[in-house]
Amino acid sequence: MEQFVIHTGKVAGLDRVNVDTDQIIPKQFLKRIERTGFGRFLFYDWRYRDDETLNPDFELNLPENQGASILVANENFGCGSSREHAPWALGDFGFKVIIAPNFADIFYNNCLKNGMLPLYLDKADVEYLLEQSKAADYECTINLKEQTISDNKEFVRSFEIDHHWKEMLVNGWDEIDLTLAYEEKIDQYEKKTVQV
């Protein structure tokens, strides 16, 4: 996986509550096993009209949100089924950070396993970011090592993340990389087990 240490990016707001994984990536697009190619189907039922042209009223289709890599959402983002395709679609679309007051647990862990940072902030801070995201080219910087988020105004907040997940993201490790980091110890254990 790609290392995540510091990220600066444009912020897009999606001020909706209880966004479930079927809204993030509808079930009819889950026929592939590759992790790539899902971005074009992200929020499909909201992004497109019945004639498959872009819905100009959907938040992510607004000109000021093009190229955003930080998504600010509202409460209970990622609820519903446990499909891992949801973070795949968000990542393939270009998002590296998802900010919300809270997330569904499985979605939160799936984001981390796929190198994306889901970031909890207080409701008041999320409301501030949602309001600021309406301005074109509004950006934030997330420093994972220092566990801070800031903008170019006066907004600076610290955030919490489990040490294990922070280590995984900062080093760009997935679960296979983590296992391989202990390969020598695993080999030693296996040799002892065979001798018994």
Rosetta constraint file for C-alpha pairs under 8 A:
AtomPair CA 1 CA 114 HARMONIC 7.61 0.50
AtomPair CA 1 CA 115 HARMONIC 6.39 0.50
AtomPair CA 1 CA 172 HARMONIC 4.78 0.50
AtomPair CA 1 CA 173 HARMONIC 5.75 0.50
AtomPair CA 1 CA 174 HARMONIC 6.19 0.50
AtomPair CA 2 CA 115 HARMONIC 6.94 0.50
AtomPair CA 2 CA 169 HARMONIC 7.92 0.50
AtomPair CA 2 CA 172 HARMONIC 4.91 0.50
AtomPair CA 2 CA 173 HARMONIC 7.87 0.50
AtomPair CA 3 CA 115 HARMONIC 7.81 0.50
AtomPair CA 3 CA 169 HARMONIC 5.81 0.50
AtomPair CA 3 CA 170 HARMONIC 5.32 0.50
AtomPair CA 3 CA 171 HARMONIC 5.46 0.50
AtomPair CA 3 CA 172 HARMONIC 3.85 0.50
AtomPair CA 3 CA 173 HARMONIC 7.63 0.50
AtomPair CA 4 CA 115 HARMONIC 7.45 0.50
AtomPair CA 4 CA 144 HARMONIC 7.21 0.50
AtomPair CA 4 CA 169 HARMONIC 5.27 0.50
AtomPair CA 4 CA 170 HARMONIC 4.98 0.50
AtomPair CA 4 CA 171 HARMONIC 7.40 0.50
AtomPair CA 4 CA 172 HARMONIC 6.57 0.50
AtomPair CA 5 CA 143 HARMONIC 6.11 0.50
AtomPair CA 5 CA 144 HARMONIC 5.23 0.50
AtomPair CA 5 CA 145 HARMONIC 6.17 0.50
AtomPair CA 5 CA 169 HARMONIC 7.49 0.50
AtomPair CA 5 CA 170 HARMONIC 5.31 0.50
AtomPair CA 6 CA 141 HARMONIC 7.03 0.50
AtomPair CA 6 CA 142 HARMONIC 5.58 0.50
AtomPair CA 6 CA 143 HARMONIC 4.41 0.50
AtomPair CA 6 CA 144 HARMONIC 5.99 0.50
AtomPair CA 6 CA 145 HARMONIC 7.69 0.50
AtomPair CA 7 CA 141 HARMONIC 5.56 0.50
AtomPair CA 7 CA 142 HARMONIC 5.21 0.50
AtomPair CA 7 CA 143 HARMONIC 6.59 0.50
AtomPair CA 8 CA 139 HARMONIC 6.76 0.50
AtomPair CA 8 CA 140 HARMONIC 5.63 0.50
AtomPair CA 8 CA 141 HARMONIC 4.15 0.50
AtomPair CA 8 CA 142 HARMONIC 6.34 0.50
AtomPair CA 9 CA 68 HARMONIC 6.43 0.50
AtomPair CA 9 CA 69 HARMONIC 5.42 0.50
AtomPair CA 9 CA 70 HARMONIC 6.19 0.50
AtomPair CA 9 CA 139 HARMONIC 5.28 0.50
AtomPair CA 9 CA 140 HARMONIC 5.87 0.50
AtomPair CA 9 CA 141 HARMONIC 6.66 0.50
AtomPair CA 10 CA 65 HARMONIC 7.57 0.50
AtomPair CA 10 CA 67 HARMONIC 6.91 0.50
AtomPair CA 10 CA 68 HARMONIC 4.46 0.50
AtomPair CA 10 CA 69 HARMONIC 5.78 0.50
AtomPair CA 10 CA 70 HARMONIC 6.12 0.50
AtomPair CA 10 CA 137 HARMONIC 5.87 0.50
AtomPair CA 10 CA 138 HARMONIC 5.61 0.50
AtomPair CA 10 CA 139 HARMONIC 4.28 0.50
AtomPair CA 10 CA 140 HARMONIC 6.66 0.50
AtomPair CA 11 CA 65 HARMONIC 7.17 0.50
AtomPair CA 11 CA 68 HARMONIC 5.41 0.50
AtomPair CA 11 CA 69 HARMONIC 6.50 0.50
AtomPair CA 11 CA 70 HARMONIC 4.73 0.50
AtomPair CA 11 CA 71 HARMONIC 5.89 0.50
AtomPair CA 11 CA 72 HARMONIC 7.03 0.50
AtomPair CA 11 CA 133 HARMONIC 5.56 0.50
AtomPair CA 11 CA 137 HARMONIC 7.61 0.50
AtomPair CA 11 CA 138 HARMONIC 5.90 0.50
AtomPair CA 11 CA 139 HARMONIC 5.49 0.50
AtomPair CA 11 CA 140 HARMONIC 6.81 0.50
AtomPair CA 12 CA 59 HARMONIC 7.91 0.50
AtomPair CA 12 CA 60 HARMONIC 6.96 0.50
AtomPair CA 12 CA 65 HARMONIC 5.25 0.50
AtomPair CA 12 CA 68 HARMONIC 5.75 0.50
AtomPair CA 12 CA 69 HARMONIC 7.68 0.50
AtomPair CA 12 CA 70 HARMONIC 6.22 0.50
AtomPair CA 12 CA 71 HARMONIC 5.04 0.50
AtomPair CA 12 CA 72 HARMONIC 6.17 0.50
AtomPair CA 12 CA 130 HARMONIC 7.74 0.50
AtomPair CA 12 CA 133 HARMONIC 5.49 0.50
AtomPair CA 12 CA 134 HARMONIC 7.62 0.50
AtomPair CA 13 CA 59 HARMONIC 7.08 0.50
AtomPair CA 13 CA 60 HARMONIC 7.80 0.50
AtomPair CA 13 CA 71 HARMONIC 5.87 0.50
AtomPair CA 13 CA 72 HARMONIC 4.78 0.50
AtomPair CA 13 CA 73 HARMONIC 6.16 0.50
AtomPair CA 13 CA 129 HARMONIC 7.66 0.50
AtomPair CA 13 CA 130 HARMONIC 5.16 0.50
AtomPair CA 13 CA 133 HARMONIC 5.63 0.50
AtomPair CA 13 CA 134 HARMONIC 7.27 0.50
AtomPair CA 14 CA 59 HARMONIC 6.35 0.50
AtomPair CA 14 CA 60 HARMONIC 7.62 0.50
AtomPair CA 14 CA 71 HARMONIC 7.10 0.50
AtomPair CA 14 CA 72 HARMONIC 6.00 0.50
AtomPair CA 14 CA 73 HARMONIC 4.86 0.50
AtomPair CA 14 CA 74 HARMONIC 7.10 0.50
AtomPair CA 14 CA 130 HARMONIC 7.49 0.50
AtomPair CA 15 CA 72 HARMONIC 7.61 0.50
AtomPair CA 15 CA 73 HARMONIC 5.58 0.50
AtomPair CA 15 CA 74 HARMONIC 5.58 0.50
AtomPair CA 15 CA 130 HARMONIC 6.85 0.50
AtomPair CA 16 CA 73 HARMONIC 6.58 0.50
AtomPair CA 16 CA 74 HARMONIC 5.53 0.50
AtomPair CA 16 CA 75 HARMONIC 7.59 0.50
AtomPair CA 17 CA 73 HARMONIC 7.57 0.50
AtomPair CA 17 CA 74 HARMONIC 5.07 0.50
AtomPair CA 17 CA 75 HARMONIC 4.94 0.50
AtomPair CA 17 CA 76 HARMONIC 6.22 0.50
AtomPair CA 17 CA 77 HARMONIC 6.75 0.50
AtomPair CA 18 CA 74 HARMONIC 7.63 0.50
AtomPair CA 18 CA 75 HARMONIC 6.14 0.50
AtomPair CA 18 CA 76 HARMONIC 4.83 0.50
AtomPair CA 18 CA 77 HARMONIC 5.53 0.50
AtomPair CA 18 CA 78 HARMONIC 7.34 0.50
AtomPair CA 18 CA 79 HARMONIC 6.40 0.50
AtomPair CA 19 CA 23 HARMONIC 6.39 0.50
AtomPair CA 19 CA 24 HARMONIC 7.25 0.50
AtomPair CA 19 CA 76 HARMONIC 6.83 0.50
AtomPair CA 19 CA 77 HARMONIC 5.03 0.50
AtomPair CA 19 CA 78 HARMONIC 5.82 0.50
AtomPair CA 19 CA 79 HARMONIC 6.42 0.50
AtomPair CA 20 CA 24 HARMONIC 6.44 0.50
AtomPair CA 20 CA 77 HARMONIC 6.50 0.50
AtomPair CA 20 CA 78 HARMONIC 4.83 0.50
AtomPair CA 20 CA 79 HARMONIC 4.40 0.50
AtomPair CA 20 CA 80 HARMONIC 4.95 0.50
AtomPair CA 20 CA 81 HARMONIC 7.59 0.50
AtomPair CA 21 CA 25 HARMONIC 6.05 0.50
AtomPair CA 21 CA 26 HARMONIC 7.50 0.50
AtomPair CA 21 CA 78 HARMONIC 5.30 0.50
AtomPair CA 21 CA 79 HARMONIC 6.11 0.50
AtomPair CA 21 CA 80 HARMONIC 5.65 0.50
AtomPair CA 21 CA 81 HARMONIC 6.17 0.50
AtomPair CA 21 CA 82 HARMONIC 7.47 0.50
AtomPair CA 21 CA 83 HARMONIC 6.85 0.50
AtomPair CA 21 CA 86 HARMONIC 5.76 0.50
AtomPair CA 22 CA 26 HARMONIC 4.50 0.50
AtomPair CA 22 CA 27 HARMONIC 6.16 0.50
AtomPair CA 22 CA 80 HARMONIC 7.20 0.50
AtomPair CA 22 CA 81 HARMONIC 7.43 0.50
AtomPair CA 23 CA 43 HARMONIC 5.57 0.50
AtomPair CA 23 CA 44 HARMONIC 7.52 0.50
AtomPair CA 23 CA 45 HARMONIC 7.13 0.50
AtomPair CA 23 CA 46 HARMONIC 8.00 0.50
AtomPair CA 24 CA 42 HARMONIC 5.56 0.50
AtomPair CA 24 CA 43 HARMONIC 4.64 0.50
AtomPair CA 24 CA 44 HARMONIC 7.55 0.50
AtomPair CA 24 CA 78 HARMONIC 7.74 0.50
AtomPair CA 24 CA 86 HARMONIC 5.83 0.50
AtomPair CA 24 CA 89 HARMONIC 7.60 0.50
AtomPair CA 24 CA 90 HARMONIC 7.85 0.50
AtomPair CA 25 CA 29 HARMONIC 7.05 0.50
AtomPair CA 25 CA 30 HARMONIC 8.00 0.50
AtomPair CA 25 CA 38 HARMONIC 7.77 0.50
AtomPair CA 25 CA 41 HARMONIC 6.28 0.50
AtomPair CA 25 CA 42 HARMONIC 5.22 0.50
AtomPair CA 25 CA 43 HARMONIC 5.81 0.50
AtomPair CA 25 CA 44 HARMONIC 6.82 0.50
AtomPair CA 25 CA 85 HARMONIC 6.95 0.50
AtomPair CA 25 CA 86 HARMONIC 5.68 0.50
AtomPair CA 25 CA 89 HARMONIC 6.74 0.50
AtomPair CA 26 CA 30 HARMONIC 7.58 0.50
AtomPair CA 26 CA 41 HARMONIC 7.70 0.50
AtomPair CA 26 CA 42 HARMONIC 7.98 0.50
AtomPair CA 26 CA 43 HARMONIC 7.43 0.50
AtomPair CA 26 CA 44 HARMONIC 6.90 0.50
AtomPair CA 26 CA 45 HARMONIC 7.62 0.50
AtomPair CA 29 CA 38 HARMONIC 7.70 0.50
AtomPair CA 29 CA 41 HARMONIC 7.19 0.50
AtomPair CA 30 CA 85 HARMONIC 7.26 0.50
AtomPair CA 35 CA 85 HARMONIC 7.35 0.50
AtomPair CA 35 CA 88 HARMONIC 5.83 0.50
AtomPair CA 36 CA 88 HARMONIC 6.96 0.50
AtomPair CA 36 CA 89 HARMONIC 7.70 0.50
AtomPair CA 36 CA 92 HARMONIC 6.21 0.50
AtomPair CA 37 CA 89 HARMONIC 7.56 0.50
AtomPair CA 37 CA 92 HARMONIC 6.64 0.50
AtomPair CA 38 CA 42 HARMONIC 6.59 0.50
AtomPair CA 38 CA 85 HARMONIC 7.55 0.50
AtomPair CA 38 CA 88 HARMONIC 6.65 0.50
AtomPair CA 38 CA 89 HARMONIC 4.53 0.50
AtomPair CA 38 CA 92 HARMONIC 6.22 0.50
AtomPair CA 38 CA 93 HARMONIC 7.58 0.50
AtomPair CA 39 CA 88 HARMONIC 7.62 0.50
AtomPair CA 39 CA 89 HARMONIC 4.48 0.50
AtomPair CA 39 CA 90 HARMONIC 6.28 0.50
AtomPair CA 39 CA 91 HARMONIC 7.24 0.50
AtomPair CA 39 CA 92 HARMONIC 4.57 0.50
AtomPair CA 39 CA 93 HARMONIC 4.12 0.50
AtomPair CA 39 CA 94 HARMONIC 7.80 0.50
AtomPair CA 40 CA 44 HARMONIC 7.75 0.50
AtomPair CA 40 CA 89 HARMONIC 7.78 0.50
AtomPair CA 40 CA 93 HARMONIC 6.86 0.50
AtomPair CA 41 CA 89 HARMONIC 7.22 0.50
AtomPair CA 42 CA 47 HARMONIC 7.79 0.50
AtomPair CA 42 CA 89 HARMONIC 5.61 0.50
AtomPair CA 42 CA 90 HARMONIC 6.67 0.50
AtomPair CA 42 CA 93 HARMONIC 7.18 0.50
AtomPair CA 43 CA 47 HARMONIC 5.77 0.50
AtomPair CA 44 CA 48 HARMONIC 5.91 0.50
AtomPair CA 45 CA 49 HARMONIC 7.44 0.50
AtomPair CA 46 CA 55 HARMONIC 7.12 0.50
AtomPair CA 46 CA 58 HARMONIC 6.28 0.50
AtomPair CA 47 CA 54 HARMONIC 5.78 0.50
AtomPair CA 47 CA 55 HARMONIC 5.31 0.50
AtomPair CA 47 CA 58 HARMONIC 5.84 0.50
AtomPair CA 47 CA 60 HARMONIC 7.45 0.50
AtomPair CA 47 CA 61 HARMONIC 6.87 0.50
AtomPair CA 48 CA 52 HARMONIC 5.17 0.50
AtomPair CA 48 CA 53 HARMONIC 5.48 0.50
AtomPair CA 48 CA 54 HARMONIC 4.50 0.50
AtomPair CA 48 CA 55 HARMONIC 4.88 0.50
AtomPair CA 49 CA 53 HARMONIC 5.59 0.50
AtomPair CA 49 CA 54 HARMONIC 6.16 0.50
AtomPair CA 49 CA 55 HARMONIC 5.40 0.50
AtomPair CA 54 CA 61 HARMONIC 7.19 0.50
AtomPair CA 55 CA 61 HARMONIC 6.96 0.50
AtomPair CA 56 CA 61 HARMONIC 5.85 0.50
AtomPair CA 56 CA 62 HARMONIC 6.57 0.50
AtomPair CA 57 CA 61 HARMONIC 7.11 0.50
AtomPair CA 57 CA 62 HARMONIC 7.23 0.50
AtomPair CA 58 CA 62 HARMONIC 6.89 0.50
AtomPair CA 59 CA 65 HARMONIC 7.48 0.50
AtomPair CA 60 CA 65 HARMONIC 5.67 0.50
AtomPair CA 60 CA 66 HARMONIC 7.10 0.50
AtomPair CA 61 CA 65 HARMONIC 6.83 0.50
AtomPair CA 61 CA 66 HARMONIC 7.08 0.50
AtomPair CA 62 CA 66 HARMONIC 6.96 0.50
AtomPair CA 64 CA 134 HARMONIC 7.38 0.50
AtomPair CA 64 CA 135 HARMONIC 6.96 0.50
AtomPair CA 64 CA 136 HARMONIC 4.55 0.50
AtomPair CA 64 CA 137 HARMONIC 6.62 0.50
AtomPair CA 65 CA 136 HARMONIC 7.24 0.50
AtomPair CA 65 CA 137 HARMONIC 7.91 0.50
AtomPair CA 67 CA 94 HARMONIC 7.43 0.50
AtomPair CA 68 CA 94 HARMONIC 7.16 0.50
AtomPair CA 68 CA 95 HARMONIC 6.88 0.50
AtomPair CA 69 CA 94 HARMONIC 5.45 0.50
AtomPair CA 69 CA 95 HARMONIC 4.05 0.50
AtomPair CA 69 CA 96 HARMONIC 5.51 0.50
AtomPair CA 69 CA 97 HARMONIC 6.69 0.50
AtomPair CA 70 CA 95 HARMONIC 5.54 0.50
AtomPair CA 70 CA 96 HARMONIC 6.11 0.50
AtomPair CA 70 CA 97 HARMONIC 4.82 0.50
AtomPair CA 70 CA 98 HARMONIC 5.92 0.50
AtomPair CA 70 CA 99 HARMONIC 7.52 0.50
AtomPair CA 70 CA 140 HARMONIC 8.00 0.50
AtomPair CA 71 CA 95 HARMONIC 6.65 0.50
AtomPair CA 71 CA 97 HARMONIC 6.31 0.50
AtomPair CA 71 CA 98 HARMONIC 4.82 0.50
AtomPair CA 71 CA 99 HARMONIC 6.13 0.50
AtomPair CA 72 CA 98 HARMONIC 5.92 0.50
AtomPair CA 72 CA 99 HARMONIC 4.67 0.50
AtomPair CA 72 CA 100 HARMONIC 5.99 0.50
AtomPair CA 72 CA 126 HARMONIC 6.96 0.50
AtomPair CA 72 CA 129 HARMONIC 6.99 0.50
AtomPair CA 72 CA 130 HARMONIC 6.37 0.50
AtomPair CA 73 CA 77 HARMONIC 6.71 0.50
AtomPair CA 73 CA 98 HARMONIC 7.20 0.50
AtomPair CA 73 CA 99 HARMONIC 6.02 0.50
AtomPair CA 73 CA 100 HARMONIC 5.02 0.50
AtomPair CA 73 CA 101 HARMONIC 7.99 0.50
AtomPair CA 73 CA 126 HARMONIC 7.66 0.50
AtomPair CA 73 CA 130 HARMONIC 7.75 0.50
AtomPair CA 74 CA 100 HARMONIC 5.22 0.50
AtomPair CA 74 CA 101 HARMONIC 6.28 0.50
AtomPair CA 74 CA 102 HARMONIC 7.70 0.50
AtomPair CA 74 CA 126 HARMONIC 7.32 0.50
AtomPair CA 75 CA 100 HARMONIC 6.18 0.50
AtomPair CA 75 CA 101 HARMONIC 5.45 0.50
AtomPair CA 75 CA 102 HARMONIC 5.48 0.50
AtomPair CA 75 CA 103 HARMONIC 6.97 0.50
AtomPair CA 76 CA 100 HARMONIC 7.78 0.50
AtomPair CA 76 CA 101 HARMONIC 7.55 0.50
AtomPair CA 76 CA 102 HARMONIC 5.33 0.50
AtomPair CA 76 CA 103 HARMONIC 4.73 0.50
AtomPair CA 76 CA 104 HARMONIC 5.89 0.50
AtomPair CA 77 CA 100 HARMONIC 6.93 0.50
AtomPair CA 77 CA 102 HARMONIC 6.73 0.50
AtomPair CA 77 CA 103 HARMONIC 4.81 0.50
AtomPair CA 77 CA 104 HARMONIC 6.29 0.50
AtomPair CA 78 CA 86 HARMONIC 7.81 0.50
AtomPair CA 78 CA 103 HARMONIC 5.96 0.50
AtomPair CA 78 CA 104 HARMONIC 5.36 0.50
AtomPair CA 78 CA 107 HARMONIC 5.39 0.50
AtomPair CA 78 CA 108 HARMONIC 7.59 0.50
AtomPair CA 79 CA 103 HARMONIC 7.06 0.50
AtomPair CA 79 CA 104 HARMONIC 4.83 0.50
AtomPair CA 79 CA 107 HARMONIC 7.10 0.50
AtomPair CA 80 CA 104 HARMONIC 7.89 0.50
AtomPair CA 82 CA 106 HARMONIC 5.97 0.50
AtomPair CA 82 CA 107 HARMONIC 6.54 0.50
AtomPair CA 83 CA 107 HARMONIC 7.88 0.50
AtomPair CA 84 CA 88 HARMONIC 6.64 0.50
AtomPair CA 84 CA 107 HARMONIC 7.42 0.50
AtomPair CA 84 CA 110 HARMONIC 6.03 0.50
AtomPair CA 85 CA 89 HARMONIC 5.97 0.50
AtomPair CA 86 CA 90 HARMONIC 6.35 0.50
AtomPair CA 86 CA 107 HARMONIC 7.74 0.50
AtomPair CA 87 CA 91 HARMONIC 5.92 0.50
AtomPair CA 87 CA 107 HARMONIC 7.48 0.50
AtomPair CA 87 CA 110 HARMONIC 6.68 0.50
AtomPair CA 87 CA 111 HARMONIC 5.41 0.50
AtomPair CA 87 CA 114 HARMONIC 7.14 0.50
AtomPair CA 87 CA 116 HARMONIC 7.61 0.50
AtomPair CA 88 CA 92 HARMONIC 5.93 0.50
AtomPair CA 88 CA 114 HARMONIC 7.37 0.50
AtomPair CA 89 CA 93 HARMONIC 6.06 0.50
AtomPair CA 90 CA 94 HARMONIC 6.53 0.50
AtomPair CA 90 CA 95 HARMONIC 5.55 0.50
AtomPair CA 90 CA 96 HARMONIC 7.98 0.50
AtomPair CA 91 CA 95 HARMONIC 4.96 0.50
AtomPair CA 91 CA 96 HARMONIC 6.17 0.50
AtomPair CA 91 CA 116 HARMONIC 7.12 0.50
AtomPair CA 95 CA 116 HARMONIC 7.77 0.50
AtomPair CA 96 CA 115 HARMONIC 7.81 0.50
AtomPair CA 96 CA 116 HARMONIC 5.10 0.50
AtomPair CA 96 CA 117 HARMONIC 6.36 0.50
AtomPair CA 97 CA 116 HARMONIC 5.84 0.50
AtomPair CA 97 CA 117 HARMONIC 4.74 0.50
AtomPair CA 97 CA 118 HARMONIC 5.78 0.50
AtomPair CA 97 CA 119 HARMONIC 7.06 0.50
AtomPair CA 98 CA 116 HARMONIC 7.72 0.50
AtomPair CA 98 CA 117 HARMONIC 6.33 0.50
AtomPair CA 98 CA 118 HARMONIC 4.72 0.50
AtomPair CA 98 CA 119 HARMONIC 6.03 0.50
AtomPair CA 99 CA 118 HARMONIC 5.87 0.50
AtomPair CA 99 CA 119 HARMONIC 4.72 0.50
AtomPair CA 99 CA 120 HARMONIC 5.93 0.50
AtomPair CA 99 CA 121 HARMONIC 6.89 0.50
AtomPair CA 99 CA 126 HARMONIC 7.39 0.50
AtomPair CA 100 CA 118 HARMONIC 7.74 0.50
AtomPair CA 100 CA 119 HARMONIC 6.52 0.50
AtomPair CA 100 CA 120 HARMONIC 5.44 0.50
AtomPair CA 100 CA 121 HARMONIC 6.18 0.50
AtomPair CA 100 CA 123 HARMONIC 7.81 0.50
AtomPair CA 100 CA 126 HARMONIC 6.39 0.50
AtomPair CA 101 CA 120 HARMONIC 5.29 0.50
AtomPair CA 101 CA 121 HARMONIC 5.19 0.50
AtomPair CA 101 CA 122 HARMONIC 5.53 0.50
AtomPair CA 101 CA 123 HARMONIC 5.32 0.50
AtomPair CA 101 CA 126 HARMONIC 6.66 0.50
AtomPair CA 102 CA 120 HARMONIC 5.97 0.50
AtomPair CA 102 CA 121 HARMONIC 7.87 0.50
AtomPair CA 103 CA 107 HARMONIC 6.93 0.50
AtomPair CA 103 CA 108 HARMONIC 5.99 0.50
AtomPair CA 103 CA 120 HARMONIC 7.98 0.50
AtomPair CA 104 CA 108 HARMONIC 6.13 0.50
AtomPair CA 105 CA 109 HARMONIC 6.33 0.50
AtomPair CA 106 CA 110 HARMONIC 6.05 0.50
AtomPair CA 107 CA 111 HARMONIC 6.18 0.50
AtomPair CA 108 CA 112 HARMONIC 6.62 0.50
AtomPair CA 108 CA 118 HARMONIC 6.19 0.50
AtomPair CA 109 CA 113 HARMONIC 6.19 0.50
AtomPair CA 110 CA 114 HARMONIC 6.27 0.50
AtomPair CA 111 CA 115 HARMONIC 6.43 0.50
AtomPair CA 111 CA 116 HARMONIC 4.99 0.50
AtomPair CA 111 CA 117 HARMONIC 6.47 0.50
AtomPair CA 111 CA 118 HARMONIC 6.51 0.50
AtomPair CA 112 CA 116 HARMONIC 5.30 0.50
AtomPair CA 112 CA 117 HARMONIC 5.92 0.50
AtomPair CA 112 CA 118 HARMONIC 7.10 0.50
AtomPair CA 112 CA 165 HARMONIC 6.82 0.50
AtomPair CA 112 CA 169 HARMONIC 7.53 0.50
AtomPair CA 113 CA 174 HARMONIC 6.35 0.50
AtomPair CA 113 CA 175 HARMONIC 7.50 0.50
AtomPair CA 114 CA 174 HARMONIC 7.47 0.50
AtomPair CA 115 CA 169 HARMONIC 6.14 0.50
AtomPair CA 115 CA 172 HARMONIC 7.32 0.50
AtomPair CA 115 CA 174 HARMONIC 7.80 0.50
AtomPair CA 119 CA 159 HARMONIC 7.35 0.50
AtomPair CA 119 CA 161 HARMONIC 7.94 0.50
AtomPair CA 120 CA 159 HARMONIC 6.98 0.50
AtomPair CA 120 CA 160 HARMONIC 7.56 0.50
AtomPair CA 121 CA 125 HARMONIC 6.13 0.50
AtomPair CA 121 CA 126 HARMONIC 6.23 0.50
AtomPair CA 121 CA 159 HARMONIC 6.93 0.50
AtomPair CA 122 CA 126 HARMONIC 6.28 0.50
AtomPair CA 123 CA 127 HARMONIC 6.13 0.50
AtomPair CA 124 CA 128 HARMONIC 6.26 0.50
AtomPair CA 125 CA 129 HARMONIC 6.28 0.50
AtomPair CA 126 CA 130 HARMONIC 6.05 0.50
AtomPair CA 127 CA 131 HARMONIC 6.22 0.50
AtomPair CA 128 CA 132 HARMONIC 6.20 0.50
AtomPair CA 129 CA 133 HARMONIC 5.87 0.50
AtomPair CA 130 CA 134 HARMONIC 7.01 0.50
AtomPair CA 132 CA 138 HARMONIC 6.75 0.50
AtomPair CA 133 CA 138 HARMONIC 5.80 0.50
AtomPair CA 134 CA 138 HARMONIC 7.82 0.50
AtomPair CA 139 CA 151 HARMONIC 6.11 0.50
AtomPair CA 139 CA 152 HARMONIC 7.35 0.50
AtomPair CA 140 CA 149 HARMONIC 6.78 0.50
AtomPair CA 140 CA 150 HARMONIC 5.52 0.50
AtomPair CA 140 CA 151 HARMONIC 4.36 0.50
AtomPair CA 140 CA 152 HARMONIC 7.17 0.50
AtomPair CA 141 CA 149 HARMONIC 5.60 0.50
AtomPair CA 141 CA 150 HARMONIC 5.36 0.50
AtomPair CA 141 CA 151 HARMONIC 6.18 0.50
AtomPair CA 142 CA 147 HARMONIC 7.39 0.50
AtomPair CA 142 CA 148 HARMONIC 5.85 0.50
AtomPair CA 142 CA 149 HARMONIC 4.47 0.50
AtomPair CA 142 CA 150 HARMONIC 6.69 0.50
AtomPair CA 143 CA 147 HARMONIC 5.59 0.50
AtomPair CA 143 CA 148 HARMONIC 5.29 0.50
AtomPair CA 143 CA 149 HARMONIC 6.36 0.50
AtomPair CA 144 CA 148 HARMONIC 6.63 0.50
AtomPair CA 144 CA 166 HARMONIC 7.25 0.50
AtomPair CA 144 CA 170 HARMONIC 7.40 0.50
AtomPair CA 145 CA 166 HARMONIC 7.82 0.50
AtomPair CA 145 CA 170 HARMONIC 7.41 0.50
AtomPair CA 146 CA 158 HARMONIC 8.00 0.50
AtomPair CA 147 CA 158 HARMONIC 5.53 0.50
AtomPair CA 147 CA 159 HARMONIC 5.47 0.50
AtomPair CA 147 CA 160 HARMONIC 6.83 0.50
AtomPair CA 147 CA 161 HARMONIC 7.81 0.50
AtomPair CA 148 CA 156 HARMONIC 6.88 0.50
AtomPair CA 148 CA 157 HARMONIC 5.55 0.50
AtomPair CA 148 CA 158 HARMONIC 4.24 0.50
AtomPair CA 148 CA 159 HARMONIC 5.98 0.50
AtomPair CA 149 CA 155 HARMONIC 7.91 0.50
AtomPair CA 149 CA 156 HARMONIC 5.69 0.50
AtomPair CA 149 CA 157 HARMONIC 5.38 0.50
AtomPair CA 149 CA 158 HARMONIC 6.30 0.50
AtomPair CA 149 CA 159 HARMONIC 7.55 0.50
AtomPair CA 150 CA 154 HARMONIC 7.59 0.50
AtomPair CA 150 CA 155 HARMONIC 5.31 0.50
AtomPair CA 150 CA 156 HARMONIC 4.27 0.50
AtomPair CA 150 CA 157 HARMONIC 6.47 0.50
AtomPair CA 151 CA 155 HARMONIC 5.57 0.50
AtomPair CA 151 CA 156 HARMONIC 6.88 0.50
AtomPair CA 161 CA 165 HARMONIC 7.00 0.50
AtomPair CA 161 CA 166 HARMONIC 6.40 0.50
AtomPair CA 162 CA 166 HARMONIC 6.25 0.50
AtomPair CA 163 CA 167 HARMONIC 6.12 0.50
AtomPair CA 164 CA 168 HARMONIC 6.29 0.50
AtomPair CA 165 CA 169 HARMONIC 6.19 0.50
AtomPair CA 166 CA 170 HARMONIC 6.01 0.50
AtomPair CA 167 CA 171 HARMONIC 6.06 0.50
AtomPair CA 168 CA 172 HARMONIC 5.86 0.50
AtomPair CA 168 CA 173 HARMONIC 4.90 0.50
AtomPair CA 168 CA 174 HARMONIC 6.74 0.50
AtomPair CA 168 CA 178 HARMONIC 7.87 0.50
AtomPair CA 169 CA 173 HARMONIC 6.33 0.50
AtomPair CA 173 CA 177 HARMONIC 5.22 0.50
AtomPair CA 173 CA 178 HARMONIC 6.17 0.50
AtomPair CA 174 CA 178 HARMONIC 6.33 0.50
AtomPair CA 175 CA 179 HARMONIC 6.24 0.50
AtomPair CA 176 CA 180 HARMONIC 6.15 0.50
AtomPair CA 177 CA 181 HARMONIC 6.20 0.50
AtomPair CA 178 CA 182 HARMONIC 7.03 0.50
AtomPair CA 179 CA 183 HARMONIC 6.58 0.50
AtomPair CA 182 CA 186 HARMONIC 6.10 0.50
AtomPair CA 183 CA 187 HARMONIC 6.09 0.50
AtomPair CA 184 CA 188 HARMONIC 6.26 0.50
AtomPair CA 185 CA 189 HARMONIC 6.14 0.50
AtomPair CA 186 CA 190 HARMONIC 6.12 0.50
AtomPair CA 187 CA 191 HARMONIC 6.20 0.50
AtomPair CA 188 CA 192 HARMONIC 6.34 0.50
AtomPair CA 189 CA 193 HARMONIC 6.16 0.50
AtomPair CA 190 CA 194 HARMONIC 6.21 0.50
AtomPair CA 191 CA 195 HARMONIC 6.35 0.50
AtomPair CA 192 CA 196 HARMONIC 6.50 0.50
